[in-house]
Amino acid sequence: MSKVERRKVIVVGAGPVGLTAALALRNKGIPATILEADPKDRPRPGSRAIYLHKATLTLLEKISPGLGFTLSRNGVSWPIKRTFFRGKEVYMRNYGVTDMKHPTKLPPFTSLHQDYIEKYMYEACLKEGVEFVWSSPVKDVKTSEEGTIITTESGDTWEADYVIGADGARSVVRESVGLKLEGPRTADTFLVVDVKEDEDNPLPLERVFHYQHPAMGGRNVMLVPFKGGWRVDLQLLTGDNPDEFTELDGVKKWLTKVMDHKYAERITWISSYRFHQVVSNSFTDKHGKVLLAGEAAHLFAPFGARGLNSGVPDAIIAVKGIGEAYSEDQLAGKKKAIQSAANERKIAAEWNRNASTTALNHLQGDSSYMNMKRELAVSLTPIVPKLGRWLDEGPYGPKSGPPELTTKY
Ligand SMILES: Cc1cc2nc3c(=O)[nH]c(=O)nc-3n(C[C@H](O)[C@H](O)[C@H](O)COP(=O)(O)OP(=O)(O)OC[C@H]3O[C@@H](n4cnc5c(N)ncnc54)[C@H](O)[C@@H]3O)c2cc1C
């Protein structure tokens, strides 16, 4: 028989953004319940968000003391980055080794598999008494001035004052309240392959970017270490047949041109993407009862690592908005608090989308202007070293972050 339950706030989705929202609610003393479609021990795909910026670690440490340091201790921070252009090194920087085992302050970034990020977040949630309802796909969300009503696939009903929609790219929450993602999709296909490190004989921890790798017929290749493995990104050329490169035999064939042969037997994940560059037309519904966060609200190409790194502040600011709404007596004040949280994160998402578009334009180099700029930079790097830095940083977009309207959480 279907049941009717009531909670103050419900988070939909137990991905990393939903887990962050739950931790932020607990940090404010608000009970947190997560409805998740999958069963508890579901497999999760690929390394995905391997790069967490210091700003993200700092936020997580604030809402869940110890979590930022746990993520840092369990990740790696590569000291060296290198950039090659057609096989010739045009930039190298050595930052020196960061102590990741006993950090006394949070490192500039940490790199670990998203599975582990979620595991440590989940453990923190259990400690904070977050309620998990697994195997409960949400089918519909209705809102009114009084609150929200969620219906799950099994016919159960959950009433709540507020809902945080952290149910990912195909968000049912977003669709139910009539919101939609807007924006383009990349024309080029990118391949993402994870390989397991050989712990007895590991490669040095270096992030390496190759423009027009000579062994790869001029395709761009990026190698990024994470704890226990490597992520290898390959950018296909227009006219390439993605199947040729994505089937296991095809991957083995090209991977051994850019890494030692042993890694062909260590492949753990293969995926191909044409990236979306989309932002929801609003981050809240017309009644100010639902807030979207993470991939439910936006999707970006991963160059510059703006996905989870912006999903975390989305979740935290959504909770801040809800906290402020609870402290208002009047409906108008409550709505204003939610609207202002939603606006803040929509502005940030638009900024992030522009930043990853800049990175993509640089990477794709398919305008004659960008090609000329890159060629010029390569030829002048020996006398103007900062051009090497431009070549190195270009594939990740601007280094600064979106405007921060909120200073206190
Ligand atoms: C190749 C690649 C590389 C990336 N690299 C980085 C990086 O280096 N750094 C970075 O910051 N980000 C990166 N990202 C992005 C990052 O992985 C995402 O931003 C992050 O996973 C989004 O988390 P989320 O919680 O919003 O969504 P998800 O992880 O998709 O979680 C959504 C959750 O909602 C659940 N759900 C879905 N529908 C329902 C429903 N109807 N009812 C209940 N539950 C539901 C799902 O089962 C899931 O558990 C990368 C992504 C890719 C693909």
The ligand as an SDF file (V2000), in Angstrom:
LIG
                    3D

 53 58  0  0  0  0  0  0  0  0999 V2000
   33.8940   12.9940  -18.0730 C   0  0  0  0  0  0  0  0  0  0  0  0
   33.4960   13.8710  -16.9420 C   0  0  0  0  0  0  0  0  0  0  0  0
   34.4730   14.5200  -16.2100 C   0  0  0  0  0  0  0  0  0  0  0  0
   34.1390   15.3720  -15.1590 C   0  0  0  0  0  0  0  0  0  0  0  0
   35.1330   15.9730  -14.4370 N   0  0  0  0  0  0  0  0  0  0  0  0
   34.8200   16.8140  -13.4210 C   0  0  0  0  0  0  0  0  0  0  0  0
   35.8360   17.4060  -12.5890 C   0  0  0  0  0  0  0  0  0  0  0  0
   37.0330   17.1300  -12.7350 O   0  0  0  0  0  0  0  0  0  0  0  0
   35.4380   18.2640  -11.5980 N   0  0  0  0  0  0  0  0  0  0  0  0
   34.1170   18.5820  -11.4080 C   0  0  0  0  0  0  0  0  0  0  0  0
   33.8110   19.4180  -10.5490 O   0  0  0  0  0  0  0  0  0  0  0  0
   33.1220   17.9850  -12.1310 N   0  0  0  0  0  0  0  0  0  0  0  0
   33.4440   17.1150  -13.1220 C   0  0  0  0  0  0  0  0  0  0  0  0
   32.4600   16.4750  -13.8250 N   0  0  0  0  0  0  0  0  0  0  0  0
   31.0340   16.7390  -13.5020 C   0  0  0  0  0  0  0  0  0  0  0  0
   30.5350   15.9530  -12.2930 C   0  0  0  0  0  0  0  0  0  0  0  0
   30.7240   14.5800  -12.5030 O   0  0  0  0  0  0  0  0  0  0  0  0
   29.0710   16.2860  -12.1070 C   0  0  0  0  0  0  0  0  0  0  0  0
   28.9470   17.6900  -11.9800 O   0  0  0  0  0  0  0  0  0  0  0  0
   28.4780   15.6440  -10.8750 C   0  0  0  0  0  0  0  0  0  0  0  0
   28.4040   14.2400  -10.9560 O   0  0  0  0  0  0  0  0  0  0  0  0
   27.0460   16.1470  -10.7330 C   0  0  0  0  0  0  0  0  0  0  0  0
   26.5500   15.6790   -9.5490 O   0  0  0  0  0  0  0  0  0  0  0  0
   24.9860   15.7260   -9.2840 P   0  0  0  0  0  0  0  0  0  0  0  0
   24.8410   15.2460   -7.8630 O   0  0  0  0  0  0  0  0  0  0  0  0
   24.4320   17.0400   -9.6760 O   0  0  0  0  0  0  0  0  0  0  0  0
   24.3550   14.6890  -10.3120 O   0  0  0  0  0  0  0  0  0  0  0  0
   24.5450   13.0750  -10.4000 P   0  0  0  0  0  0  0  0  0  0  0  0
   25.9190   12.6760  -10.0020 O   0  0  0  0  0  0  0  0  0  0  0  0
   24.0440   12.7350  -11.7320 O   0  0  0  0  0  0  0  0  0  0  0  0
   23.5400   12.5720   -9.2820 O   0  0  0  0  0  0  0  0  0  0  0  0
   22.1420   12.6240   -9.4540 C   0  0  0  0  0  0  0  0  0  0  0  0
   21.5080   11.6050   -8.5220 C   0  0  0  0  0  0  0  0  0  0  0  0
   20.1010   11.7010   -8.6450 O   0  0  0  0  0  0  0  0  0  0  0  0
   19.5470   10.3960   -8.7740 C   0  0  0  0  0  0  0  0  0  0  0  0
   18.2910   10.5350   -9.5060 N   0  0  0  0  0  0  0  0  0  0  0  0
   18.1120   10.7540  -10.8240 C   0  0  0  0  0  0  0  0  0  0  0  0
   16.8100   10.8150  -11.1350 N   0  0  0  0  0  0  0  0  0  0  0  0
   16.1380   10.6130   -9.9670 C   0  0  0  0  0  0  0  0  0  0  0  0
   14.7490   10.5550   -9.6280 C   0  0  0  0  0  0  0  0  0  0  0  0
   13.7890   10.7040  -10.5570 N   0  0  0  0  0  0  0  0  0  0  0  0
   14.4190   10.3300   -8.3350 N   0  0  0  0  0  0  0  0  0  0  0  0
   15.3780   10.1840   -7.3720 C   0  0  0  0  0  0  0  0  0  0  0  0
   16.7030   10.2180   -7.6520 N   0  0  0  0  0  0  0  0  0  0  0  0
   17.0680   10.4390   -8.9240 C   0  0  0  0  0  0  0  0  0  0  0  0
   20.6120    9.6220   -9.5450 C   0  0  0  0  0  0  0  0  0  0  0  0
   20.4590    8.2280   -9.4000 O   0  0  0  0  0  0  0  0  0  0  0  0
   21.8800   10.1610   -8.8890 C   0  0  0  0  0  0  0  0  0  0  0  0
   22.2030    9.4590   -7.7260 O   0  0  0  0  0  0  0  0  0  0  0  0
   32.7790   15.5970  -14.8580 C   0  0  0  0  0  0  0  0  0  0  0  0
   31.7770   14.9210  -15.5720 C   0  0  0  0  0  0  0  0  0  0  0  0
   32.1350   14.0670  -16.6040 C   0  0  0  0  0  0  0  0  0  0  0  0
   31.0490   13.3440  -17.3480 C   0  0  0  0  0  0  0  0  0  0  0  0
  1  2  1  0
  2  3  1  0
  2 52  2  0
  3  4  2  0
  4  5  1  0
  4 50  1  0
  5  6  2  0
  6  7  1  0
  6 13  1  0
  7  8  2  0
  7  9  1  0
  9 10  1  0
 10 11  2  0
 10 12  1  0
 12 13  2  0
 13 14  1  0
 14 15  1  0
 14 50  1  0
 15 16  1  0
 16 17  1  0
 16 18  1  0
 18 19  1  0
 18 20  1  0
 20 21  1  0
 20 22  1  0
 22 23  1  0
 23 24  1  0
 24 25  2  0
 24 26  1  0
 24 27  1  0
 27 28  1  0
 28 29  2  0
 28 30  1  0
 28 31  1  0
 31 32  1  0
 32 33  1  0
 33 34  1  0
 33 48  1  0
 34 35  1  0
 35 36  1  0
 35 46  1  0
 36 37  1  0
 36 45  1  0
 37 38  2  0
 38 39  1  0
 39 40  1  0
 39 45  2  0
 40 41  1  0
 40 42  2  0
 42 43  1  0
 43 44  2  0
 44 45  1  0
 46 47  1  0
 46 48  1  0
 48 49  1  0
 50 51  2  0
 51 52  1  0
 52 53  1  0
M  END
$$$$
